[in-house]
Every structure is written in C-alpha cells, then in structure tokens.
Amino acid sequence: MSGGTVRTLPKPGADSTTNKVRVASFFAGIGGFDLGFENSEMMETVWQCEKKEFCLDILEKHWPNVPRATDIQQVKANDIPEAEIWAGGFPCQDVSLARMGPRSGLRGKQSGLFYDFAELIKERRPKVVVLENVAALLSSHEGRDFAVIIRTLADIGYSVAWRVLDSRHFGVPQSRTRVFIVGSLGDPAGPGQVLFEPECGDRDSEKSRPDGKKSVSPFAISVGNPKQGFVKKLAHCLYAESARHTGTDWSRNYVSYPEGRVRRLTPLETERLQGFPDNWTIPTHDMPNENTLDSARYHACGNAVSVPVAEWIGQRIVDVMGKELLAGQVASGNETPKSA
C-alpha cells in the first residue's frame, strides 16, 4: 500500500459515536491501544495510522469501517476526524537497549517520528494524549530525549504524567516494562490521577522494599495497602531464553523445560502473552509460506502495546475524565483546523 490514506474519511458529524469517547490511534500496529481502550466499553476508535502492510491487514480485519492513514509524515491535521484522545506507541528502535551499537534516540529515522506526531498534536490539540515506548526511553541520551518529549507536550499546553508499567502486573505471564505518558489540556491533576490510582498510595516505595534494594521512581510501584509496601512479583511469568533478543522478534525466543528440552514460542502464545484474542494476527490474505506468516506475526506481536495495560489506562481515563470528555468540559483547542 502507498500514499497517505486508504479510505475516504467520513464527513464531519457522519460518525455514529454518541456516548463514547473517540480515539485516534497513531502507530497503531495491530491495535493494542485500540482494543484495550475499547475494552473499557466507553471508547471507540474513529481513526488509525499505520504503515506496515501486514499490520494494516490486521487492522482492516478487526476495524473494517475505521478510516486510516498509512504515513504519518503525509497526514495533514485536518485529515484526522474529531477525537478526544490521541494515542500512539511511536517507534522504539532508536532508543531501545536491545539495539546493537549506539542509540540514535530521537535523532533516529524511526523514533524521530515523534516530532511528526507532536506537530499534529500542536495543530489539533486533542483533549488527551497517551504515548507509549520502551522504558529505555528514560535513559536515552542520559534522559535528554525523554525531557524533550515532556517539554514538547508542556510547551503545547499539556499537563503531563508518566509511569513505567510492567505487563505482568496486569494478568499476562510476561515481564514487559514500558513507559506510558498521559497529557491533558485544562486538567492539571488529570494525568497523575489516571496513572497513579489512589489505592496505590503515594509513599516512597524505596523505603519499604523487602530486599533492601533501592528503586528509582517510576520504576517501582506500591500496590494495594501502602503499609504493606512493595510487591515484588504479581504474576508468574513464562520465562523464555534466547541467545539474541531484539525486543520485538519473538521468533528467537525459546521456552526452556526443566528436563532440558527447548522449543520456540508459537505465534498463538505470543498473542496470548500480549493479551490479544487467539488468532488475532491471522491475516485475510495469503502469505508466501508458513515461515513468512509466523515471522510477520512474531514481529507484529512484539511491537504491540499489551492489551490489558491499555485497557487499564483506558478505564482509568474513563474513571477520572470520562464525564468531562463526553461533555466537552475539559478545555480543548480541538476545533477544526484552518486550511493552510
């Protein structure tokens, strides 16, 4: 597929959304954010942007009526329909610790797409933005890349909070840490209330870790009663071993059995590890062979946002800001932009 869009956008007001918060999904992949948010039952995906053909096929399969673009660098602000929330996990390749050699950070070709995303945010000013990336973003170029992202959103007018979340704390058997950034217009306390629920407490978890090791916020969290301190492990994980793991290509991960046998993770298992329904990544078109199909599914799942984590964030947004978003009470500059 080529070009900016693959389907004509609906006319303003033509969408059927009435009682749901609308979501525009950027760098959509196979729809981890989209599915997770929609599982909160008060959100609806109204637009998607994704470049990879395999992922576009999966999105078309599950969201056949949603318009989408194929290249964020070609998207114009007025191409995007009205949406209260913009969400996106911009590419991590240039900031990931799994990358061999020096990290390019936000100067890299892939992760640098954040700037294209930010320009669209600046023009449209959606009420809420949600970003996701690898936890290594916090240390990329000694933290300067992360500071640029936070400063960029703040300069546009967003109040911002961030937190590192591990998928194993959300019911899936894998340890996968990702940093999530939430920004909102006109609601200074909102992002913090979304990411740091009251039941987690606000005490310094460093002081209560039973193993005596120091932790640096936001890598440690306190779960449940603050007096009970730091919960080190919440879910039993499936441990996979690999001589070389890129962070996205799970075809190189193997399950190790006690008796010494090993086997590769199956595509179905990678879907489940990310919280997707079984066979979510089966495409609608034929692939050259089974190996090509499996490889595409591995990569797609490896790059995806964990669905249960996205669902939790979506539900937190609904709980904290849902009524205001639906009523349009959160300050917004989300008017239809003027044509250039």
C-alpha positions in Angstrom: 0.0 0.0 0.0 1.2 3.5 -0.6 0.1 7.1 -0.2 -1.4 8.9 2.8 -4.8 7.3 3.2 -6.5 4.1 2.1 -10.1 5.1 2.6 -12.1 8.3 2.3 -12.7 10.0 5.6 -16.4 10.3 6.7 -17.9 13.8 6.6 -17.9 15.7 9.9 -20.8 14.5 12.0 -21.3 11.4 10.0 -19.9 9.1 12.6 -22.3 7.1 14.8 -20.5 7.8 18.0 -22.9 9.2 20.6 -22.0 8.1 24.1 -18.4 7.1 23.7 -15.0 8.8 23.9 -13.4 8.9 20.5 -9.9 7.7 20.0 -7.4 8.4 17.1 -4.7 5.7 17.1 -1.3 6.6 15.7 1.5 4.0 15.0 -1.5 1.6 15.6 0.4 -1.7 14.8 -2.2 -4.5 15.3 -4.4 -2.4 17.6 -3.2 -3.0 21.1 -4.2 0.5 22.3 -7.4 0.4 20.2 -8.6 -3.0 21.5 -7.6 -2.2 25.1 -9.3 1.2 25.1 -12.4 -0.3 23.5 -12.5 -3.0 26.2 -13.1 -0.2 28.7 -16.6 0.0 26.9 -16.7 3.8 26.8 -14.2 4.3 24.0 -14.4 3.9 20.2 -11.6 4.0 17.7 -12.5 6.5 14.9 -9.2 6.7 13.0 -5.9 4.8 12.7 -2.5 5.5 11.3 -0.1 2.6 10.5 2.5 2.0 7.8 3.3 -1.8 7.7 1.2 -3.7 5.2 0.8 -6.8 7.5 -0.5 -4.6 10.3 -2.8 -2.7 8.0 -4.4 -6.0 7.0 -5.0 -6.9 10.7 -6.5 -3.5 11.4 -8.8 -3.8 8.4 -9.8 -7.2 9.6 -10.9 -6.0 13.0 -11.9 -2.4 12.3 -13.3 -2.6 8.7 -15.2 0.6 9.0 -12.5 2.8 10.5 -10.6 5.2 8.2 -6.9 5.0 8.3 -3.7 6.6 7.0 -0.5 4.9 6.0 2.2 7.5 6.6 2.2 9.9 9.5 4.6 12.2 7.6 1.9 12.7 4.9 -1.0 13.2 7.3 -2.5 16.7 7.5 -4.1 17.9 10.7 -7.5 18.3 9.1 -7.4 14.7 7.7 -8.0 13.5 11.3 -11.6 13.3 12.5 -12.6 14.7 15.8 -11.3 12.6 18.7 -11.0 13.4 22.4 -8.0 11.0 22.8 -4.9 10.6 20.6 -2.9 7.5 21.5 0.3 6.2 20.0 3.3 4.0 20.7 5.9 5.7 18.5 8.7 3.5 17.2 11.2 2.4 19.8 14.1 1.1 17.6 16.3 4.1 18.1 16.0 4.3 21.9 15.8 0.6 22.7 18.6 -1.1 24.7 18.1 -4.1 22.5 19.6 -2.1 19.6 23.1 -3.2 18.7 25.6 -0.3 19.0 24.9 3.4 19.8 21.3 4.6 20.1 20.3 7.4 17.8 17.4 8.4 20.1 15.0 11.0 18.8 17.5 11.9 16.1 16.9 8.4 14.5 14.7 7.9 11.5 12.2 5.8 13.3 11.9 7.2 16.9 12.2 10.7 15.3 8.7 10.3 14.0 7.7 11.6 17.4 8.2 15.1 16.0 5.7 14.5 13.2 3.2 13.3 15.8 3.9 16.3 18.0 3.3 18.7 15.1 -0.1 17.2 14.6 -0.8 17.4 18.3 0.2 21.1 18.3 -2.2 21.9 15.4 -5.2 19.9 16.7 -4.7 20.0 20.5 -6.7 16.9 21.4 -8.0 16.9 24.9 -5.9 13.9 26.0 -2.8 12.3 24.5 -1.3 8.9 25.5 2.1 7.8 24.4 4.0 4.5 24.9 7.6 3.4 24.4 10.2 1.2 25.9 11.4 2.0 29.4 14.9 2.7 28.0 13.5 6.0 26.6 14.0 7.3 30.1 17.8 6.9 29.8 18.2 7.6 26.1 21.0 10.2 25.7 21.1 10.4 29.5 17.5 11.3 29.8 17.6 14.2 27.3 15.3 12.6 24.8 12.7 12.0 27.4 13.0 15.5 28.6 12.4 16.8 25.0 9.2 14.8 24.8 7.9 16.1 28.1 8.9 19.7 27.3 7.4 19.5 23.9 4.0 18.5 25.3 4.2 21.0 28.1 5.0 23.8 25.6 1.9 22.9 23.7 -0.1 23.3 26.9 -0.4 19.8 28.3 -0.2 18.8 31.9 1.8 15.5 31.8 2.4 12.5 34.0 4.3 9.3 33.2 4.8 5.9 34.7 6.6 2.7 33.9 4.2 -0.3 33.9 5.0 -4.0 33.7 2.6 -6.2 31.8 3.0 -9.0 34.4 1.1 -6.8 36.8 -2.0 -6.9 34.5 -2.5 -10.6 34.3 -0.3 -11.7 31.4 2.6 -14.0 32.0 5.5 -11.9 30.7 7.6 -9.2 32.2 7.5 -6.3 29.8 8.2 -2.8 31.1 7.0 0.2 29.1 6.8 3.9 29.9 3.4 5.5 29.4 2.9 9.2 29.2 -0.5 10.8 29.6 -1.2 14.5 28.9 -4.3 16.6 29.2 -5.4 20.1 28.4 -7.1 22.1 31.1 -6.9 19.4 33.8 -3.6 19.7 35.7 -4.3 16.9 38.1 -5.9 14.5 35.5 -2.8 12.7 34.1 -1.5 11.9 37.6 -4.9 10.7 38.7 -5.0 8.4 35.6 -1.7 6.8 36.1 -1.4 6.8 39.9 -4.7 5.4 41.3 -5.4 6.2 45.0 -5.3 2.6 46.1 -1.5 2.6 45.2 -0.7 5.2 47.8 1.8 8.0 47.4 4.6 7.0 49.8 8.1 6.3 48.6 8.3 2.6 47.8 12.0 2.7 48.0 11.8 2.6 51.8 9.7 -0.5 52.0 11.3 -2.9 49.6 11.9 -6.2 51.5 15.1 -6.9 49.5 16.8 -3.7 50.6 17.5 -2.6 47.1 16.9 1.0 46.1 14.4 1.8 43.5 14.1 5.0 41.4 10.6 6.3 40.6 8.9 5.5 38.3 10.4 2.0 38.0 9.0 0.8 41.3 5.3 0.9 42.3 3.5 0.3 45.5 0.4 -2.0 45.1 -2.6 -2.2 47.4 -2.2 -1.0 51.0 0.8 1.3 51.2 1.7 -0.1 54.6 2.3 -3.5 53.0 5.0 -1.9 50.9 6.5 -3.0 47.6 5.1 -6.1 45.9 8.0 -7.6 44.1 6.1 -10.1 41.9 2.5 -10.2 41.0 2.3 -12.8 38.2 4.1 -16.0 37.5 5.9 -15.4 34.2 6.7 -17.7 31.3 10.5 -17.4 31.0 11.9 -17.6 27.5 15.5 -17.8 26.7 17.3 -16.5 23.7 20.9 -16.0 22.5 19.8 -12.8 20.8 16.6 -11.0 21.6 15.8 -7.8 19.7 12.8 -6.9 21.9 10.4 -7.3 19.0 11.3 -10.5 17.2 9.9 -13.3 19.4 10.7 -15.9 16.8 14.1 -16.1 18.5 12.7 -16.8 22.0 12.5 -20.3 23.3 10.8 -21.9 26.2 13.2 -23.9 28.4 11.8 -27.0 30.2 13.4 -28.4 33.4 14.4 -31.6 31.8 16.5 -29.6 29.3 14.2 -29.6 26.2 13.6 -26.3 24.4 11.1 -25.1 21.9 10.2 -21.9 20.2 7.3 -19.8 21.3 4.3 -20.2 18.9 2.6 -17.2 17.3 -0.5 -18.1 19.3 1.4 -17.9 22.6 2.8 -14.5 21.7 -0.7 -13.3 21.1 -1.7 -14.5 24.5 1.4 -13.0 26.1 0.2 -9.7 24.8 -3.4 -10.2 25.8 -4.9 -10.5 22.3 -7.6 -13.0 21.5 -6.5 -16.2 19.8 -5.6 -15.9 16.1 -5.9 -12.1 16.2 -2.9 -11.8 13.8 -4.1 -14.3 11.2 -4.2 -12.1 8.0 -7.0 -12.0 5.5 -4.6 -12.5 2.6 -2.3 -15.4 1.7 1.3 -15.3 2.7 4.1 -16.9 0.7 4.7 -19.7 3.2 4.2 -20.6 6.9 7.6 -19.3 8.0 6.9 -15.9 6.4 3.5 -15.8 8.1 4.9 -16.8 11.5 7.7 -14.2 11.3 5.2 -11.4 10.5 3.0 -12.5 13.4 6.0 -12.6 15.8 7.1 -9.1 14.8 3.6 -7.7 15.0 3.0 -9.0 18.5 6.5 -8.0 19.6 5.8 -4.4 18.6 2.3 -4.2 20.1 1.0 -2.5 23.2 -0.1 -5.1 25.8 -3.9 -5.1 25.6 -4.5 -5.4 29.4 -2.3 -2.5 30.1 -4.0 -0.3 27.5 -7.4 -1.4 28.9 -6.4 -0.4 32.4 -5.2 3.0 31.2 -8.4 3.4 29.2 -10.5 2.6 32.2 -8.6 5.0 34.4 -9.2 7.8 31.8 -12.9 6.9 31.8 -13.0 6.9 35.6 -11.1 10.2 36.0 -12.1 12.2 33.0 -14.8 10.3 31.2 -17.8 12.6 32.0 -15.8 15.7 31.2 -14.6 14.3 28.0 -18.1 13.3 26.9 -19.5 16.7 28.0 -16.7 18.6 26.4 -15.9 20.2 29.7 -12.1 19.6 29.6 -10.5 22.6 28.0 -9.7 21.9 24.4 -8.4 23.5 21.3 -9.7 20.7 19.2 -11.5 22.9 16.8 -11.3 22.0 13.1 -8.0 23.5 12.0 -7.8 26.1 9.3 -6.6 25.0 5.9 -3.1 26.1 5.1 
